[in-house]
Amino acid sequence: MVKLADGTHLYPVRNRQRYGERPGFKITELILEHGQEVPWHRHTTVIDTFYVIEGALRVAAAEPSQEVVLGPAQVFQVLAGRPHRVTSASAAPARFLVIGDAQGAGLYDFEPVAAPGDAP
């Protein structure tokens, strides 16, 4: 798959607002409606930290396989290189922050990957 500097054109969301951005670092607020998703992807050097403001957010990760459902004020972190996907976990919208930080090791990237178990 191809690494992209920005993958936002790949998935529609109800709302997307950037609050801070510099090379290797982004703070973005997203609202996902039921059925919307941030598709499977990974980042080369970026650690994604998810913080739920309202609703319920499902974060699925691979390598190793893990799925968590977060509610308001809960946090989950996905380390660099780990494939992950994000969806609303209920019929209500999920409003959350995603803080992407390359820890000074590089630039933000978005690499779409196949869902775990899909044939290459």
VMD Tcl script that draws the C-alpha trace (Angstrom):
set ca {
  {0.00 0.00 0.00}
  {1.02 3.60 -0.54}
  {1.89 5.90 2.37}
  {0.05 9.21 2.28}
  {0.83 12.48 4.03}
  {-2.92 12.83 4.71}
  {-5.59 10.16 4.38}
  {-8.64 12.27 5.24}
  {-9.96 12.13 1.67}
  {-10.34 8.35 2.05}
  {-13.17 8.42 4.60}
  {-16.18 10.68 5.12}
  {-16.98 11.87 8.64}
  {-19.69 14.15 10.04}
  {-17.15 16.68 11.25}
  {-13.37 17.12 11.25}
  {-11.64 20.04 13.00}
  {-7.87 20.52 13.39}
  {-6.78 22.31 16.57}
  {-3.03 21.98 16.28}
  {-0.70 20.89 13.56}
  {3.02 20.99 13.00}
  {5.38 18.53 11.30}
  {4.93 15.17 13.00}
  {2.07 16.30 15.27}
  {-1.71 16.78 14.87}
  {-4.67 17.28 17.19}
  {-7.92 16.59 15.38}
  {-11.50 16.44 16.63}
  {-13.70 14.01 14.71}
  {-17.37 13.12 14.86}
  {-18.26 9.71 13.43}
  {-21.90 8.84 12.77}
  {-23.07 5.26 13.17}
  {-21.67 3.36 10.16}
  {-18.79 5.78 9.49}
  {-15.21 4.68 10.05}
  {-11.59 5.61 9.86}
  {-10.52 2.56 7.82}
  {-7.68 0.18 8.57}
  {-4.35 1.99 8.40}
  {-1.07 2.47 10.22}
  {1.53 5.19 10.71}
  {5.29 4.74 10.33}
  {6.39 6.78 13.36}
  {3.16 8.32 14.71}
  {1.53 7.25 17.96}
  {-2.26 7.86 17.90}
  {-3.94 8.71 21.20}
  {-7.76 8.67 21.20}
  {-9.74 10.66 23.79}
  {-13.54 10.36 23.75}
  {-15.55 13.54 24.38}
  {-19.03 12.05 23.93}
  {-20.61 8.87 22.65}
  {-18.87 5.52 22.34}
  {-15.83 4.82 20.16}
  {-14.60 1.40 19.02}
  {-10.89 1.09 18.27}
  {-9.82 -2.18 16.66}
  {-6.11 -2.91 16.38}
  {-4.04 -5.74 14.95}
  {-0.59 -7.21 15.66}
  {-1.75 -8.32 18.24}
  {-5.52 -8.35 17.76}
  {-7.35 -6.09 20.22}
  {-10.66 -4.23 20.34}
  {-11.72 -1.65 22.91}
  {-14.87 0.40 23.34}
  {-14.26 3.78 24.95}
  {-16.72 6.13 26.61}
  {-16.42 9.80 27.59}
  {-13.09 10.76 29.21}
  {-11.50 7.41 28.31}
  {-8.21 7.17 26.43}
  {-6.55 4.54 24.24}
  {-3.18 4.67 22.51}
  {-2.08 2.90 19.32}
  {1.68 2.62 18.87}
  {3.46 3.45 15.62}
  {3.33 0.71 12.99}
  {0.26 -1.01 14.50}
  {-2.68 -1.37 12.10}
  {-5.93 0.06 13.46}
  {-9.49 1.09 12.57}
  {-11.94 3.41 14.37}
  {-15.77 3.35 14.34}
  {-18.69 4.67 16.35}
  {-19.64 1.95 18.85}
  {-23.34 2.84 19.14}
  {-26.24 4.30 17.18}
  {-25.26 7.75 18.49}
  {-22.36 9.74 17.02}
  {-18.91 9.44 18.62}
  {-17.07 12.73 19.21}
  {-13.38 12.33 20.01}
  {-9.91 13.78 19.74}
  {-7.08 11.98 18.02}
  {-3.61 13.18 18.91}
  {-1.05 11.98 16.40}
  {2.54 12.42 17.56}
  {5.66 11.20 15.75}
  {7.70 11.79 18.93}
  {10.26 13.78 16.93}
  {11.01 10.69 14.81}
  {9.44 11.75 11.52}
  {6.46 13.21 9.73}
  {2.79 12.28 10.01}
  {1.75 9.66 7.47}
  {-1.32 7.50 6.76}
  {-0.77 4.08 5.19}
  {-3.97 2.21 4.26}
  {-3.71 -1.51 5.03}
  {-5.92 -4.52 4.40}
  {-8.21 -5.60 7.20}
  {-6.69 -8.40 9.30}
  {-7.50 -11.74 7.72}
  {-8.01 -10.31 4.21}
  {-5.96 -12.00 1.53}
  {-3.17 -9.81 0.09}
}
mol new
graphics top color blue
foreach p $ca { graphics top sphere $p radius 0.5 }
foreach p [lrange $ca 0 end-1] q [lrange $ca 1 end] { graphics top cylinder $p $q radius 0.2 }
display resetview
